[in-house]
């Protein structure tokens, strides 16, 4: 099991930028694909971005492609989500999650059921 803690969420104006962090402790984090998901009030949790265990492959939801970037620093057991050109519709609680199975690559990792460990979430609010 791995413990995940997200941070970096806050209130930001439309057009602004934020960087979320997902810090991990526990099992060998560097061996696992990591995803970011988000959930807005009244909506289902949706895929945002995923990065392979090595960091060599990434994938994004169409709604954030070109604006968000996922990266990882395995030496620090941390995955990041850089969010630029934020829009009010990006408002949500953002969660990071670690894969159930080690060494899986991208494409893949867009479904919540593929993940076994989740953080508590961090709130991102984008004002218009």
N, C-alpha and C positions, 0 to 999 in steps of 0.2 A: 504494500500500500504506500502511496505517496501523499503527502500533505501539500496542498496548493494554497497560496495566499496571493490574491490579486490586490493591486494598489494602483493609484494614479487617476481614478475617476473623480470628476468634479463638474462644476457648472462652467460652461464655455459658450461663447457667442458663435453663431453660425459663421463658417469660414475659418474658424480657429483650428488649433491643433492640440492633441493630447498624446501622451505616451503611457500606455498601460504596461504594468509589469506583472509577471506571474512567477513568484518565487516558490521553489519546490524543496521539500526535504523528505527523506525516507528512501525508498528503493531507487535504484540507479536511474535517475531521471533522464540522463543523456541517451538511454537506450529506447526511449519512447517518443512516438509521435505526439504532438501537442496541438490542440485546437482551441480556438476562441469561438465562443457562442454568445448570443445576446438574447435578452427577453424583455420586450416592452410590455407595459400593462395591458392585460386582456389578450395578449398574443402568445403563440407558442414560441418555444426556444428555437432560435434559428442559427444556422452555421454562418460564421463570419470569415474565418481563416484557419489554415492548418499548416504545420511545418513538419517535415520528416524528422526522424530521430537525429540525423546527421546535420540537418539544416540546409541540405543541398536542394531540396524541393519544397515548393510552397503552392498553395491554391487559395483562391478567394471567392467569396460570393460575388455575383455580378454587381450587386448593389454597392460594393465597396472597392471593386477592382479599380486600380489607378489612384485611389485615395488612401488606402490603408496598406501597411507593410508589416509582415510578421517576421521576427528574427529570434534567434536564440543564442545564448552564451552558455554552453554546457559547463564551462569551468566555474561559472557562478550559479549553475542550476536555475537559470532564469530565462523565461521567454517574454518577448516584448511584442506589443502591438502599437505601432506608430499610426496615428489617425490624423489625417490632414483634410482640409476643406470640409470640415464637419457640417452636417446638415441637421435640422431639427428632427428628421426621421431617424437619425442615428441614436436618439435618446433611448436608453435601455439600461438594464443591468447586464454587465459584461462578465462572463465566466470563462475561466480557462479550465481545460480538462486534459488528463493524461490517458493515452491509449491503454486498452486492456492487454494488448499483445506487443511485445518488443519488436523493434526493427522493421516495422511496417513503413512503407514509403507513401509518397503522394504521386498520382491521384489516389483518393480514398480519404477517409477521415472526416467526411462531411455529415455523418449521422451521429446524434447523441449516444445511441446504443453501442457505438464502437469504443466508448470511453468508460473507464472504470473509476476514475477519481476526479472529483470536481472541487473547485474552490468555492468560497462563499459568495463571490461576486463583488463587483465594484460599480457604483452608479455613475453613469455618464449622462449629463443633461445638456442639451444644446439648445440655446435660446435663439429665437429668430429676431 
